[in-house]
Amino acid sequence: MHNLTTFDIAEYLDDKEVIAEYLTQVLQDGNNNEFLEAIGNIAKANGMTQIAKDTGLGRESLYKSFSAGAHPKFETVSKVLNSLGIKLQATA
């Protein structure tokens, strides 16, 4: 019997350039659920407890907000992105 380990992308999100590329790829795909999950993965990689402190939001609610199928408020997304030092930019 083979034991497979679960792939956790958060383990590889330890560099700002890697994070930027990851988020860029997810945004290009245009899937809202994947985008929210990506933010959750990045937050997890950076320490959800610290993100909770920075944003004033509960740690457990953050996990729920960025899990599959969740629909967090834009304010929540914005606070987490700011806490992570991520700035989104629109281009024409």
C-alpha positions in Angstrom: 0.0 0.0 0.0 1.3 3.4 -0.9 0.8 6.4 1.3 0.3 9.6 -0.7 0.9 12.9 1.0 -1.5 15.8 0.4 -0.1 18.5 -1.7 -0.2 21.8 0.2 0.8 24.8 -2.0 1.1 27.0 1.0 4.4 25.2 1.8 5.9 26.6 -1.4 4.6 30.2 -1.1 7.7 31.5 0.8 8.9 34.1 -1.7 7.2 37.4 -2.9 7.9 36.6 -6.5 6.5 33.1 -6.3 3.4 34.5 -4.6 3.0 37.2 -7.2 3.3 34.7 -10.1 0.9 32.3 -8.4 -1.7 35.0 -7.9 -1.2 36.3 -11.4 -1.8 32.9 -12.9 -5.0 32.4 -10.8 -6.3 35.8 -11.8 -5.7 35.1 -15.5 -7.8 31.9 -15.2 -10.7 34.2 -14.1 -12.1 31.7 -11.6 -13.4 33.6 -8.5 -13.3 30.5 -6.3 -9.7 29.8 -7.2 -8.8 33.4 -6.6 -10.3 33.3 -3.1 -8.6 29.9 -2.4 -5.3 31.3 -3.6 -5.6 34.3 -1.1 -6.3 31.7 1.6 -3.2 29.7 0.6 -1.1 32.8 0.7 -2.5 33.8 4.0 -1.8 30.3 5.4 1.7 30.4 4.2 2.3 33.8 5.9 0.6 32.7 9.2 -3.1 33.0 9.6 -2.7 34.0 13.3 -0.7 37.1 12.2 -3.1 37.9 9.4 -5.9 37.8 12.0 -4.1 40.2 14.2 -3.3 42.5 11.4 -6.8 42.6 10.1 -8.8 42.4 13.3 -10.6 39.4 12.0 -10.9 36.0 13.7 -8.5 33.3 12.6 -11.2 30.7 12.2 -13.4 33.0 10.2 -10.5 33.8 7.9 -10.0 30.0 7.2 -13.7 29.8 6.4 -13.7 33.0 4.3 -11.1 31.6 2.0 -12.2 28.0 1.8 -13.8 26.4 -1.3 -17.2 27.8 -2.1 -17.0 30.7 0.4 -18.2 34.2 -0.5 -16.3 36.6 1.7 -17.1 40.3 1.6 -14.8 42.5 -0.5 -13.8 44.3 2.7 -12.4 41.1 4.1 -10.5 40.3 0.9 -9.1 43.8 0.8 -8.0 43.7 4.5 -6.2 40.4 3.9 -4.5 41.5 0.7 -3.3 44.7 2.5 -2.0 42.7 5.4 -0.1 40.5 3.0 1.4 43.5 1.2 -0.4 42.5 -2.1 -1.6 45.2 -4.3 -3.9 44.4 -7.3 -3.5 46.5 -10.4 -5.9 46.9 -13.3 -4.4 47.6 -16.8 -6.0 48.5 -20.0 
